[in-house]
Amino acid sequence: MQRDKIYGLIIFIGAAVILAWYTLYALVYAGWAHGNTTPPRELTGFLYDFATLWGVLSWWGWAVILPLYIAALLILVIAMWIGWTMLTTPPPVPLEELEELSMEDEEEEESSG
């Protein structure tokens, strides 16, 4: 496997894992903010401490969190797309082969013309 394909795989898997964690955290936090559940401290870590300092979010809290979540979602989806493209794109043709092909084409044109 070539380096660019390995980098593409790393980018794709990394973005997918971060996206899954971020979405899971957002769902757990949304349920907690509405009083449905209490987020497990092991899952949320220091963000749980930060949230308890400020209390349950009001409407303005969601007005801040929702656009930030959507922005992060778009960035991670674009990163996954770049990783997938790097992973599935065939390697470029080496320059030496291109030069040889162009020389062969020129020779064929000269011999035919």
N, C-alpha and C positions, 0 to 999 in steps of 0.2 A: 504494500500500500504506500502510495506516495505521501510526501509531507503535507501537501495541500489537502488531500483527502482526510488525513488524520486531524489536521486543524479544523476542517469542516465538521468532522464527527464530534470533536471536543466542543466546538461552538454550539452545534445543534443539541447535544445532550445537556450541556451546561445551561443553555437557555430554557430547555424543556423542564429541567429540574427546578430552576429558579421560578419559572412560571407556575409550576404545580405547587410549590411551597407558598408562593405569594398569593395564589388563588385560595388555597386551603386556609391560610391565615386570614384572608379577607372574609371568607365565609364564617369562620369561627368568631372573628371579631364582630361581624355584623349581627350574628345571633346573640352575642353577649351584650352588645349595645342596646338591643331591643328587649333585653331581660329574659330571653329564652333559655340561655345556657350560661354557664360560667366557663371561660376558656381555661383549659388545662395549662398550668404554669410551665410544664415541660415543653409544650408546643410553642408558646408565644414568647417565653423568655423575658428579656428586658422590656419588650414592647408592652407586656402586661403591666409591668411596674409603671411605665409612662402613662398608660391609659388609666390606671387607678389614681394617679395623681390628679388627673384632669376630670375624672368622673365619667359618667356615661355621656356620649356625644349628643349634642343637640342637632338641629337642622343644619346649622352652619358647619358643624364638624363633617357631616356627610357632603356638604357642598365643597369642602376641601378634599376629602378622601376620595370621593368618586372620580373626579377628573385626574387625580394623581394615579389612581389605580388603572384607569383607561390608558393614560400615557405610558405607564410601565408595561402594560399589556401589549401595546402597539410596538414598543421598543423591543420587547422580548420576542414577539412574533416575527419582526423584521430580522432579528439576530438568528432565529431558527431558520428562516428562509435563506439567509446568506449561508449558514452552515450546510443546509440541505443542497444548495446550489453548488457549493464547493465540493461536497461529497459525491454528487452525481454527475458533474461535468467531466467529460473525458479530458485527459491531459493535452496540452497544446502540442502541435507538431514542432519538432526541433527546427531551428533555423537552417541547419545544414541541409536537411531534407527539402525544405522550401527552396533553397538556393539551387539544389540539384534539379528539382522539378522545373524551376524557371529556366535553367540553362537548357534542359531537354526540350522545353517548349520553344525556345528561341532557335535551337538547332533544327527542329522539325519545320518551323516556319521558313528558315533559310533554305532548307533542302527542297521544300515544296514550292517556294516562290522564286 
